[in-house]
Amino acid sequence: MVVDFLERTLENQYEKRDVDLILEGLRRRRKTTVRVNTLKSSMSEIKKVFENEGILFKDVEWNDFALIIENADESRIRKLEVYESGKIYMQSLSSMIPPVILNPQANESILDMAAAPGGKTTETACLSNNQAMITACEKNKIRCDKLKYNLEKQGANRITIMQEDARKLSDFFMFDKIMLDAPCSGSGTINITDSNLEKYFSKELCTRAVKTQKELLEKAAKIVKTGGEIVYSTCSVLKDENEKVIQTILNKSNFEIVPIDMDLTGIPAIPTTIEGTLCVCPTELYEGFYVAKLKKINKKR
């Protein structure tokens, strides 16, 4: 069974305490969380709307623009005018982390290598107040159309969309920063009590994901400027997709880890084998997630 494969893999990679925490988190149903779209609204406006609608919420310690919904599911939130107009975006707390770590600035050239459906892309636009020059790649036409829809709905208007497999981008491109939220097995997001789990998670999926991740990261390494940064992330807790992929780039002489220094208050982290990277443990609030930041440096002689 696929759950047995997952448990064996985790046991080979983590201490028992951490395996137990991960498996417990993968049994939990996560609460709905939203991000306030600061290109169209403000935290105070959204809080007032929620209060008027009788929707209970909590702040997030490390993110001034995120809210945890206590008494409403996604279907109810989708009926609100503030959702329809793009003033809020439903997004998991874990997936809000990479753009914060990327720290986009005005006029930086930024590539989002696997952008659909656009949550991190629009968050990046918000964090730069629509001033970063963002290129968003998505190879699948249906997902690319969804990406375009979300960008327009969110008012993220300084973004160039490319329907392209980012692995095939010309090496003549050069970017200040690259965000690679790589396709993965989703091991940090699954519910292991789901009777249909084998439709969404498998050993074969993990193997295919690793190949794609390495290829995407290799391309990112070529087209990020010297002195530029890559933020790599997956919604997986498996080291084959995380630290082992990152290590393939660190084995080159011209990349180093930039330790993650954002406020981690309230984020349930589990140990990683590469110091300075972050692995989020799945809980009722967080998906299992991995994030690493790399910097391209001059080659050592």
ROVEXDO-658539 format. One line per 8 residues: their letters; for each residue x, y, z of N, C-alpha, C. Coordinates in Angstrom, 2 decimals. Layout:
BEGIN
a	X:Y:Z:X:Y:Z:X:Y:Z | ...
***
This chain:
BEGIN
mvvdfler	0.83:-1.21:0.00:0.00:0.00:0.00:0.86:1.26:0.00 | 0.31:2.32:-0.59:1.06:3.55:-0.73:1.39:4.19:0.62 | 0.51:4.00:1.61:0.78:4.55:2.94:1.99:3.85:3.55 | 2.10:2.54:3.32:3.26:1.79:3.82:4.55:2.33:3.20 | 4.51:2.61:1.90:5.68:3.19:1.22:6.05:4.53:1.85 | 5.05:5.36:2.09:5.31:6.67:2.69:5.90:6.53:4.09 | 5.32:5.67:4.89:5.82:5.49:6.26:7.25:4.97:6.28 | 7.55:4.00:5.43:8.91:3.44:5.36:9.91:4.52:4.94
tlenqyek	9.50:5.31:3.96:10.39:6.37:3.47:10.66:7.38:4.58 | 9.62:7.79:5.28:9.78:8.75:6.38:10.66:8.18:7.49 | 10.45:6.92:7.81:11.24:6.28:8.88:12.73:6.22:8.53 | 13.03:6.15:7.23:14.43:6.13:6.80:15.05:7.52:6.77 | 14.22:8.55:6.94:14.72:9.92:6.78:14.61:10.77:8.04 | 13.76:10.38:8.98:13.52:11.21:10.16:13.56:10.37:11.44 | 13.77:11.05:12.55:13.63:10.41:13.86:12.17:10.04:14.09 | 11.95:9.05:14.97:10.59:8.56:15.19:9.63:9.67:15.60
rdvdlile	10.10:10.57:16.47:9.23:11.66:16.93:8.74:12.48:15.76 | 9.62:12.78:14.83:9.24:13.60:13.68:8.34:12.83:12.73 | 8.59:11.53:12.56:7.71:10.70:11.73:6.30:10.72:12.29 | 6.18:10.57:13.60:4.87:10.57:14.25:4.16:11.91:14.04 | 4.90:13.01:14.14:4.31:14.34:13.95:3.82:14.52:12.51 | 4.63:14.07:11.57:4.25:14.19:10.16:2.98:13.38:9.87 | 2.97:12.12:10.32:1.82:11.26:10.05:0.56:11.78:10.73 | 0.72:12.31:11.93:-0.44:12.90:12.61:-0.96:14.09:11.82
glrrrrkt	-0.05:14.92:11.32:-0.46:16.08:10.53:-1.16:15.68:9.24 | -0.74:14.56:8.66:-1.34:14.10:7.41:-2.68:13.42:7.61 | -3.10:13.30:8.87:-4.44:12.79:9.17:-5.43:13.93:9.43 | -4.91:15.14:9.59:-5.74:16.27:9.98:-6.36:16.97:8.78 | -7.52:17.53:8.98:-8.15:18.37:7.96:-7.73:19.81:8.23 | -7.16:20.47:7.23:-6.64:21.82:7.44:-7.72:22.89:7.36 | -7.53:23.91:8.18:-8.44:25.04:8.19:-8.24:25.90:6.94 | -9.28:26.62:6.59:-9.20:27.54:5.48:-8.37:28.76:5.87
tvrvntlk	-7.47:29.16:4.99:-6.67:30.36:5.22:-6.73:31.25:3.98 | -6.65:32.55:4.20:-6.72:33.49:3.09:-5.59:34.51:3.19 | -5.22:35.05:2.05:-4.27:36.15:1.98:-4.98:37.39:1.47 | -4.80:38.50:2.15:-5.38:39.76:1.72:-4.56:40.30:0.55 | -5.25:40.64:-0.53:-4.60:41.19:-1.71:-4.42:42.69:-1.53 | -3.23:43.09:-1.17:-2.97:44.49:-0.86:-2.94:45.38:-2.10 | -3.02:44.78:-3.28:-3.14:45.59:-4.50:-4.54:46.13:-4.66 | -5.51:45.53:-3.95:-6.90:45.94:-4.09:-7.59:46.27:-2.77
ssmseikk	-6.99:45.84:-1.66:-7.69:45.99:-0.38:-6.68:46.16:0.75 | -7.16:46.05:1.97:-6.32:46.17:3.16:-6.81:45.19:4.21 | -5.94:44.88:5.16:-6.33:43.97:6.23:-7.53:44.51:7.00 | -7.55:45.81:7.26:-8.66:46.39:8.03:-9.99:46.25:7.30 | -9.97:46.43:5.98:-11.22:46.29:5.22:-11.72:44.85:5.26 | -10.83:43.90:5.06:-11.23:42.49:5.02:-11.71:42.03:6.40 | -11.04:42.46:7.44:-11.48:42.08:8.78:-12.88:42.62:9.06 | -13.16:43.83:8.62:-14.49:44.41:8.84:-15.55:43.62:8.09
vfenegil	-15.23:43.20:6.85:-16.17:42.38:6.08:-16.44:41.06:6.80 | -15.40:40.41:7.25:-15.56:39.13:7.95:-16.39:39.30:9.22 | -16.13:40.34:9.97:-16.89:40.59:11.20:-18.37:40.80:10.89 | -18.66:41.55:9.83:-20.05:41.79:9.44:-20.74:40.52:8.97 | -19.95:39.59:8.44:-20.50:38.32:7.94:-20.54:37.24:9.02 | -20.06:37.57:10.22:-20.02:36.59:11.30:-18.95:35.54:11.12 | -17.93:35.86:10.34:-16.83:34.92:10.10:-15.72:35.19:11.11 | -15.38:34.18:11.88:-14.34:34.30:12.89:-12.98:34.03:12.26
fkdvewnd	-11.97:34.75:12.72:-10.65:34.63:12.13:-9.57:34.89:13.18 | -8.35:34.46:12.84:-7.18:34.72:13.67:-6.06:35.27:12.79 | -5.23:36.11:13.38:-4.06:36.61:12.69:-2.99:35.52:12.61 | -2.03:35.72:11.73:-0.88:34.83:11.59:0.35:35.61:12.04 | 1.09:35.03:12.98:2.16:35.78:13.65:3.24:36.30:12.70 | 3.58:35.52:11.69:4.71:35.88:10.81:4.28:36.59:9.53 | 2.96:36.71:9.31:2.47:37.27:8.06:1.35:38.28:8.34 | 1.61:39.53:8.03:0.65:40.60:8.32:-0.54:40.62:7.38
faliiena	-0.53:39.78:6.35:-1.60:39.82:5.35:-2.34:38.49:5.22 | -2.18:37.61:6.22:-2.83:36.30:6.19:-3.80:36.17:7.36 | -4.87:35.42:7.14:-5.87:35.17:8.18:-6.25:33.69:8.18 | -6.44:33.15:9.38:-6.94:31.79:9.56:-8.43:31.88:9.83 | -9.23:31.20:9.02:-10.69:31.23:9.17:-11.12:30.12:10.14 | -11.86:30.50:11.15:-12.20:29.55:12.21:-13.53:28.83:12.01 | -14.48:29.46:11.32:-15.83:28.88:11.30:-16.46:28.90:9.91 | -15.64:28.91:8.87:-16.19:28.90:7.51:-15.26:28.10:6.60
desrirkl	-15.86:27.38:5.66:-15.04:26.61:4.71:-14.86:27.40:3.42 | -14.13:26.82:2.47:-13.82:27.53:1.24:-15.07:27.91:0.46 | -16.07:27.03:0.47:-17.28:27.31:-0.32:-17.98:28.57:0.16 | -17.97:28.80:1.45:-18.60:30.02:1.97:-17.78:31.26:1.61 | -16.46:31.14:1.72:-15.60:32.28:1.40:-15.74:32.65:-0.08 | -15.89:31.66:-0.94:-16.00:31.93:-2.37:-17.26:32.74:-2.73 | -18.26:32.73:-1.86:-19.50:33.46:-2.13:-19.41:34.94:-1.76 | -18.33:35.31:-1.08:-18.20:36.71:-0.63:-17.78:37.61:-1.79
evyesgki	-18.27:38.86:-1.76:-17.90:39.83:-2.79:-16.41:40.09:-2.80 | -15.79:40.08:-1.62:-14.35:40.38:-1.57:-13.53:39.27:-2.23 | -14.07:38.07:-2.28:-13.41:36.99:-3.02:-13.66:37.15:-4.52 | -14.91:37.40:-4.88:-15.27:37.55:-6.29:-14.50:38.69:-6.95 | -14.23:39.74:-6.21:-13.56:40.92:-6.77:-12.05:40.84:-6.68 | -11.53:39.76:-6.10:-10.08:39.56:-6.03:-9.41:40.30:-4.88 | -10.18:40.69:-3.89:-9.58:41.38:-2.75:-8.93:40.42:-1.76 | -9.30:39.15:-1.84:-8.64:38.11:-1.05:-8.34:36.93:-1.97
ymqslssm	-7.38:36.10:-1.55:-7.01:34.92:-2.31:-6.88:33.77:-1.33 | -7.56:32.67:-1.61:-7.45:31.51:-0.74:-6.13:30.80:-1.02 | -5.32:30.68:0.01:-3.97:30.15:-0.16:-3.52:29.53:1.15 | -2.84:28.40:1.07:-2.36:27.77:2.30:-1.25:28.60:2.92 | -1.14:28.55:4.22:-0.10:29.31:4.91:1.29:28.92:4.43 | 1.49:27.62:4.24:2.81:27.15:3.81:3.20:27.73:2.47 | 2.24:27.82:1.55:2.57:28.30:0.21:2.79:29.81:0.18 | 2.45:30.50:1.27:2.74:31.93:1.36:4.19:32.20:1.74
ippvilnp	4.91:31.17:2.18:6.27:31.37:2.69:7.29:31.70:1.60 | 7.32:30.96:0.45:8.38:31.22:-0.53:8.47:32.67:-1.03 | 7.35:33.34:-1.36:7.49:34.73:-1.81:8.06:35.65:-0.73 | 7.73:35.39:0.54:8.28:36.18:1.63:9.80:36.01:1.67 | 10.25:34.77:1.51:11.69:34.49:1.50:12.35:35.08:0.25 | 11.64:35.08:-0.87:12.18:35.68:-2.09:12.43:37.17:-1.92 | 11.55:37.84:-1.15:11.71:39.26:-0.84:11.83:40.11:-2.10 | 10.80:40.10:-2.95:10.87:40.82:-4.23:10.92:42.34:-4.03
qanesild	11.73:42.98:-4.85:11.89:44.44:-4.76:11.51:45.09:-6.09 | 11.23:46.37:-6.03:10.86:47.13:-7.23:11.94:47.01:-8.29 | 11.49:46.78:-9.52:12.34:46.75:-10.72:13.26:45.54:-10.81 | 13.16:44.60:-9.88:13.89:43.35:-10.04:13.22:42.50:-11.12 | 14.03:41.80:-11.90:13.49:40.84:-12.87:13.37:39.49:-12.17 | 12.14:38.97:-12.12:11.85:37.76:-11.35:11.15:36.75:-12.24 | 11.62:35.52:-12.20:10.98:34.42:-12.93:10.28:33.49:-11.96 | 9.00:33.23:-12.23:8.25:32.19:-11.53:8.15:31.02:-12.50
maaapggk	8.89:29.94:-12.21:9.10:28.88:-13.19:7.90:27.96:-13.38 | 7.08:27.81:-12.37:5.90:26.93:-12.45:4.76:27.65:-11.76 | 4.20:28.64:-12.44:3.41:29.68:-11.77:1.96:29.33:-11.47 | 1.30:28.53:-12.31:-0.13:28.27:-12.11:-0.39:27.56:-10.78 | -1.50:27.90:-10.13:-2.57:28.80:-10.57:-2.33:30.28:-10.28 | -1.23:30.63:-9.62:-0.89:32.03:-9.48:-0.84:32.58:-8.08 | -1.02:31.75:-7.08:-1.01:32.24:-5.71:0.29:32.92:-5.33 | 1.40:32.23:-5.57:2.70:32.80:-5.22:3.07:33.95:-6.16
ttetacls	2.63:33.85:-7.41:2.91:34.91:-8.38:2.26:36.22:-7.94 | 0.98:36.15:-7.60:0.27:37.36:-7.19:0.78:37.86:-5.84 | 1.17:36.94:-4.97:1.75:37.36:-3.69:3.06:38.12:-3.93 | 3.85:37.63:-4.87:5.11:38.31:-5.21:4.83:39.72:-5.73 | 3.80:39.84:-6.56:3.41:41.16:-7.06:2.98:42.07:-5.91 | 2.22:41.52:-4.96:1.79:42.31:-3.80:2.98:42.79:-2.98 | 3.91:41.88:-2.72:5.05:42.22:-1.86:5.93:43.29:-2.49 | 5.90:43.40:-3.81:6.69:44.43:-4.49:5.81:45.61:-4.90
nnqamita	4.56:45.61:-4.43:3.60:46.67:-4.78:3.48:46.82:-6.30 | 3.47:45.70:-6.98:3.34:45.66:-8.45:4.53:46.29:-9.16 | 5.66:46.40:-8.48:6.81:47.09:-9.06:7.91:46.15:-9.55 | 7.85:44.87:-9.18:8.82:43.91:-9.73:8.40:43.52:-11.14 | 9.37:43.20:-11.97:9.10:42.77:-13.34:9.09:41.24:-13.35 | 7.90:40.67:-13.33:7.73:39.23:-13.13:7.40:38.54:-14.45 | 8.08:37.43:-14.69:7.74:36.54:-15.80:7.20:35.25:-15.20 | 6.01:34.86:-15.62:5.36:33.67:-15.07:5.24:32.61:-16.15
ceknkirc	5.83:31.44:-15.91:5.81:30.32:-16.86:4.80:29.26:-16.45 | 4.10:28.73:-17.41:3.23:27.57:-17.20:3.08:26.85:-18.52 | 3.42:25.57:-18.57:3.44:24.85:-19.85:2.07:24.35:-20.28 | 1.17:24.09:-19.33:-0.14:23.53:-19.64:-1.13:24.64:-20.00 | -1.80:24.53:-21.15:-2.67:25.62:-21.61:-3.82:25.90:-20.65 | -4.47:24.85:-20.16:-5.60:25.06:-19.25:-5.13:25.74:-17.97 | -4.01:25.29:-17.43:-3.48:25.91:-16.22:-2.96:27.33:-16.52 | -2.46:27.54:-17.72:-1.99:28.87:-18.10:-3.16:29.84:-18.19
dklkynle	-4.27:29.38:-18.71:-5.48:30.22:-18.76:-5.97:30.57:-17.35 | -5.89:29.60:-16.45:-6.28:29.84:-15.06:-5.33:30.86:-14.42 | -4.06:30.74:-14.72:-3.07:31.69:-14.22:-3.40:33.10:-14.70 | -3.66:33.24:-15.99:-3.99:34.56:-16.55:-5.23:35.14:-15.88 | -6.24:34.30:-15.69:-7.47:34.74:-15.03:-7.19:35.26:-13.62 | -6.41:34.51:-12.87:-6.12:34.92:-11.49:-5.29:36.19:-11.43 | -4.32:36.33:-12.32:-3.50:37.54:-12.32:-4.36:38.77:-12.62 | -5.26:38.63:-13.59:-6.13:39.75:-13.92:-7.09:40.07:-12.77
kqganrit	-7.63:39.02:-12.17:-8.57:39.20:-11.05:-7.90:39.87:-9.87 | -6.63:39.55:-9.65:-5.90:40.09:-8.50:-5.29:41.47:-8.78 | -5.36:41.91:-10.03:-4.79:43.21:-10.36:-3.28:43.22:-10.43 | -2.69:42.05:-10.67:-1.22:41.95:-10.80:-0.88:42.22:-12.26 | -0.55:43.47:-12.56:-0.51:43.90:-13.96:0.89:44.15:-14.51 | 1.92:43.76:-13.79:3.27:43.91:-14.34:3.90:42.53:-14.51 | 3.11:41.62:-15.05:3.56:40.23:-15.18:3.44:39.79:-16.63 | 4.50:39.21:-17.14:4.51:38.63:-18.48:4.26:37.13:-18.35
imqedark	3.25:36.63:-19.04:2.90:35.21:-18.97:3.49:34.49:-20.18 | 4.16:33.38:-19.93:4.70:32.55:-21.00:4.13:31.13:-20.89 | 3.40:30.70:-21.91:2.95:29.31:-21.93:4.11:28.49:-22.47 | 4.95:28.05:-21.54:6.20:27.40:-21.90:6.68:26.51:-20.77 | 7.28:25.40:-21.11:7.97:24.57:-20.13:9.25:25.31:-19.75 | 9.37:25.69:-18.49:10.50:26.52:-18.07:11.84:25.81:-18.31 | 11.83:24.50:-18.41:13.07:23.77:-18.69:13.60:24.09:-20.09 | 12.72:24.60:-20.96:13.10:24.87:-22.35:13.40:26.35:-22.60
lsdffmfd	13.40:27.16:-21.56:13.71:28.58:-21.74:15.13:28.75:-22.28 | 15.31:29.75:-23.09:16.64:30.02:-23.64:17.61:30.42:-22.53 | 18.83:29.97:-22.66:19.86:30.33:-21.69:20.29:31.79:-21.83 | 19.75:32.48:-22.83:20.04:33.91:-22.98:19.23:34.76:-21.99 | 18.16:34.17:-21.41:17.43:34.87:-20.36:18.32:35.02:-19.14 | 18.13:36.12:-18.41:18.83:36.32:-17.14:17.90:37.02:-16.16 | 17.82:36.50:-14.95:16.91:37.05:-13.95:17.66:37.36:-12.66 | 17.17:38.39:-11.96:17.74:38.73:-10.65:17.37:37.66:-9.61
kimldapc	16.12:37.20:-9.69:15.64:36.20:-8.73:14.73:35.21:-9.45 | 14.75:33.98:-8.96:13.89:32.95:-9.53:13.15:32.23:-8.41 | 11.85:32.08:-8.60:11.06:31.28:-7.67:10.68:29.98:-8.36 | 11.12:28.88:-7.79:10.83:27.56:-8.34:10.04:26.76:-7.32 | 8.72:26.85:-7.43:7.84:26.00:-6.63:7.62:24.75:-7.47 | 8.48:23.78:-7.28:8.61:22.67:-8.22:7.43:21.69:-8.13 | 7.02:21.13:-9.27:6.06:20.03:-9.25:6.60:18.92:-8.36 | 5.75:18.34:-7.54:6.24:17.36:-6.56:5.19:16.28:-6.30
sgsgtini	5.52:15.39:-5.39:4.62:14.28:-5.05:3.42:14.73:-4.23 | 3.52:15.93:-3.61:2.45:16.39:-2.74:2.39:15.65:-1.42 | 3.50:15.03:-1.02:3.49:14.22:0.21:3.16:15.03:1.45 | 3.33:16.34:1.39:3.02:17.17:2.55:1.59:17.64:2.61 | 0.81:17.35:1.57:-0.57:17.86:1.48:-1.62:16.76:1.53 | -1.21:15.52:1.37:-2.18:14.43:1.29:-2.82:14.15:2.64 | -3.95:13.46:2.59:-4.59:12.94:3.81:-4.50:11.42:3.76 | -3.74:10.84:4.67:-3.47:9.40:4.58:-4.66:8.55:4.99
tdsnleky	-5.76:9.19:5.42:-6.98:8.43:5.70:-7.88:8.35:4.47 | -7.49:9.01:3.39:-8.29:9.04:2.16:-8.24:7.67:1.48 | -9.38:7.08:1.25:-9.44:5.75:0.64:-9.00:5.79:-0.83 | -8.99:6.99:-1.43:-8.58:7.13:-2.82:-7.15:7.66:-2.95 | -6.38:7.53:-1.89:-5.06:8.14:-1.86:-4.17:7.70:-3.02 | -4.29:6.45:-3.44:-3.41:5.94:-4.48:-3.63:6.64:-5.82 | -4.73:7.38:-5.97:-4.95:8.15:-7.18:-4.09:9.41:-7.21 | -3.65:9.85:-6.03:-2.96:11.14:-5.92:-1.49:11.01:-5.51
fskelctr	-1.10:9.88:-4.97:0.25:9.74:-4.43:0.77:8.34:-4.69 | 2.02:8.24:-5.16:2.61:6.93:-5.44:4.12:7.04:-5.46 | 4.78:5.91:-5.36:6.23:5.86:-5.47:6.68:6.34:-6.85 | 5.92:5.96:-7.87:6.26:6.35:-9.24:6.16:7.86:-9.42 | 5.16:8.46:-8.80:5.02:9.92:-8.87:6.22:10.61:-8.24 | 6.69:10.09:-7.13:7.87:10.66:-6.47:9.09:10.59:-7.39 | 9.26:9.45:-8.04:10.41:9.27:-8.94:10.37:10.26:-10.09 | 9.19:10.41:-10.71:9.04:11.35:-11.83:9.27:12.79:-11.36
avktqkel	8.77:13.10:-10.17:8.90:14.45:-9.65:10.36:14.84:-9.45 | 11.14:13.93:-8.91:12.56:14.22:-8.66:13.28:14.56:-9.96 | 13.00:13.81:-11.01:13.64:14.07:-12.30:13.30:15.48:-12.79 | 12.02:15.84:-12.71:11.58:17.16:-13.15:12.19:18.26:-12.29 | 12.22:18.03:-10.99:12.77:19.03:-10.07:14.24:19.33:-10.38 | 15.00:18.29:-10.60:16.43:18.48:-10.90:16.61:19.23:-12.21 | 15.81:18.91:-13.21:15.91:19.58:-14.50:15.55:21.06:-14.40 | 14.49:21.36:-13.66:14.09:22.75:-13.47:15.14:23.54:-12.70
lekaakiv	15.70:22.92:-11.67:16.71:23.62:-10.87:17.99:23.83:-11.67 | 18.33:22.88:-12.51:19.50:23.05:-13.38:19.30:24.24:-14.32 | 18.10:24.37:-14.87:17.80:25.50:-15.74:17.85:26.81:-14.95 | 17.27:26.81:-13.75:17.30:28.02:-12.92:18.74:28.45:-12.63 | 19.60:27.46:-12.39:21.00:27.76:-12.09:21.70:28.44:-13.27 | 21.26:28.14:-14.47:21.88:28.73:-15.66:21.41:30.16:-15.91 | 20.15:30.45:-15.59:19.57:31.73:-16.02:19.36:32.72:-14.88 | 19.88:32.42:-13.70:19.89:33.43:-12.64:21.24:34.16:-12.71
ktggeivy	21.21:35.46:-12.51:22.43:36.26:-12.60:23.40:35.91:-11.46 | 24.67:36.12:-11.68:25.63:36.01:-10.59:25.27:37.04:-9.52 | 25.19:36.60:-8.28:24.70:37.45:-7.20:23.20:37.33:-7.00 | 22.52:36.68:-7.94:21.08:36.49:-7.85:20.71:35.29:-6.99 | 19.43:35.14:-6.73:18.96:34.12:-5.79:17.84:33.27:-6.39 | 17.82:32.02:-5.98:16.77:31.07:-6.32:16.09:30.63:-5.03 | 14.77:30.73:-4.98:14.01:30.15:-3.88:13.33:28.89:-4.41 | 13.73:27.75:-3.87:13.22:26.45:-4.29:12.25:25.95:-3.23
stcsvlkd	11.08:25.45:-3.66:10.12:24.93:-2.69:9.35:23.76:-3.27 | 8.86:22.91:-2.38:7.95:21.83:-2.74:6.92:21.67:-1.62 | 5.79:21.08:-1.95:4.83:20.72:-0.89:5.03:19.25:-0.54 | 6.30:18.90:-0.30:6.69:17.54:0.04:7.55:17.55:1.30 | 7.51:16.46:2.04:8.37:16.30:3.21:9.41:15.21:2.98 | 9.56:14.78:1.73:10.51:13.72:1.41:11.85:14.31:0.99 | 12.91:13.85:1.60:14.23:14.43:1.35:14.71:14.20:-0.09 | 14.22:13.15:-0.74:14.59:12.93:-2.14:14.19:14.11:-3.01
enekviqt	13.08:14.76:-2.65:12.58:15.89:-3.43:13.09:17.23:-2.90 | 13.70:17.20:-1.76:14.09:18.44:-1.08:15.60:18.58:-0.97 | 16.16:18.14:0.15:17.59:18.31:0.37:18.44:17.65:-0.71 | 18.04:16.48:-1.18:18.86:15.78:-2.17:18.86:16.51:-3.50 | 17.76:17.16:-3.84:17.72:17.96:-5.07:18.59:19.20:-4.90 | 18.47:19.88:-3.76:19.28:21.06:-3.49:20.77:20.72:-3.50 | 21.12:19.55:-2.99:22.52:19.17:-2.91:23.15:19.05:-4.29 | 22.36:18.72:-5.30:22.91:18.61:-6.66:23.43:19.95:-7.15
ilnksnfe	22.82:21.04:-6.68:23.28:22.38:-7.07:24.42:22.83:-6.16 | 24.33:22.48:-4.89:25.41:22.86:-3.97:26.72:22.16:-4.33 | 26.62:21.02:-4.99:27.83:20.31:-5.42:28.59:21.08:-6.49 | 27.88:22.02:-7.13:28.56:22.91:-8.06:29.32:23.95:-7.23 | 30.33:24.55:-7.81:31.18:25.46:-7.02:30.63:26.88:-6.93 | 29.54:27.16:-7.65:29.11:28.55:-7.71:27.73:28.81:-7.09 | 27.33:27.97:-6.13:26.09:28.22:-5.41:26.30:27.96:-3.92 | 25.60:28.76:-3.11:25.64:28.58:-1.66:24.25:28.80:-1.08
ivpidmdl	24.03:28.21:0.08:22.77:28.41:0.78:22.73:29.79:1.42 | 21.61:30.47:1.25:21.34:31.69:2.02:20.41:31.28:3.15 | 20.86:31.31:4.40:20.00:30.86:5.50:18.69:31.64:5.56 | 17.61:30.93:5.75:16.29:31.58:5.85:16.23:32.35:7.16 | 15.99:33.66:7.04:16.02:34.50:8.24:14.69:35.20:8.52 | 13.61:34.77:7.85:12.30:35.37:8.13:11.81:34.94:9.50 | 10.82:35.65:10.01:10.21:35.32:11.29:9.49:33.97:11.18 | 9.95:32.99:11.92:9.36:31.64:11.86:8.41:31.37:13.01
tgipaipt	8.03:32.42:13.74:7.15:32.25:14.89:5.84:31.57:14.49 | 5.55:30.46:15.12:4.32:29.74:14.86:4.40:28.74:13.74 | 5.51:28.72:12.99:5.65:27.75:11.90:6.24:26.46:12.45 | 5.54:25.33:12.31:5.99:24.06:12.89:7.08:23.39:12.06 | 8.33:23.70:12.35:9.44:23.19:11.55:9.95:21.86:12.08 | 10.42:21.03:11.16:11.08:19.77:11.52:12.52:19.83:10.98 | 13.42:19.01:11.53:14.84:19.11:11.16:15.10:18.86:9.68 | 16.09:19.59:9.14:16.54:19.35:7.77:18.03:18.97:7.82
tiegtlcv	18.48:18.34:6.76:19.89:17.93:6.72:20.78:18.99:6.07 | 20.18:20.07:5.59:20.95:21.20:5.07:20.62:22.41:5.93 | 21.59:22.85:6.69:21.37:23.97:7.61:20.97:25.22:6.84 | 19.99:25.93:7.38:19.52:27.16:6.76:18.31:26.99:5.87 | 17.88:25.73:5.64:16.66:25.48:4.88:15.52:25.17:5.85 | 14.31:25.17:5.35:13.13:25.03:6.19:12.25:23.90:5.70 | 11.86:23.01:6.62:10.84:22.00:6.32:9.70:22.18:7.30 | 8.52:22.47:6.78:7.34:22.70:7.60:6.61:21.39:7.83
cptelyeg	6.29:21.11:9.07:5.56:19.90:9.40:4.08:20.09:9.14 | 3.41:19.13:8.53:1.96:19.27:8.33:1.21:19.28:9.65 | 0.24:20.18:9.76:-0.63:20.29:10.93:-2.02:20.67:10.43 | -2.92:21.01:11.34:-4.24:21.45:10.91:-4.20:22.84:10.27 | -3.08:23.55:10.44:-2.93:24.88:9.86:-1.96:24.91:8.68 | -0.99:24.00:8.65:0.08:24.06:7.66:0.16:22.77:6.84 | 0.45:22.94:5.56:0.82:21.80:4.72:2.29:21.49:4.96 | 2.67:20.23:4.76:4.09:19.90:4.76:4.75:20.60:3.58
fyvaklkk	5.88:21.26:3.83:6.45:22.13:2.81:7.94:22.28:3.04 | 8.70:22.41:1.97:10.14:22.61:2.07:10.53:23.85:1.29 | 11.43:24.65:1.88:11.91:25.86:1.21:13.41:26.01:1.43 | 14.12:26.34:0.35:15.56:26.62:0.43:15.86:27.83:-0.44 | 16.83:28.62:-0.02:17.25:29.81:-0.77:18.71:29.64:-1.17 | 18.98:29.80:-2.46:20.32:29.63:-3.01:20.79:30.93:-3.63 | 22.09:31.19:-3.54:22.68:32.37:-4.15:23.77:31.93:-5.12 | 23.76:32.56:-6.31:24.80:32.27:-7.30:25.99:33.18:-7.06
inkkr	27.14:32.58:-6.87:28.35:33.33:-6.56:29.38:33.12:-7.64 | 30.43:33.91:-7.62:31.52:33.71:-8.57:32.16:32.34:-8.32 | 32.50:31.65:-9.38:33.07:30.30:-9.25:34.38:30.36:-8.46 | 34.51:29.39:-7.58:35.75:29.30:-6.80:36.89:28.80:-7.69 | 38.05:29.34:-7.45:39.21:28.95:-8.27:39.91:27.75:-7.62
***
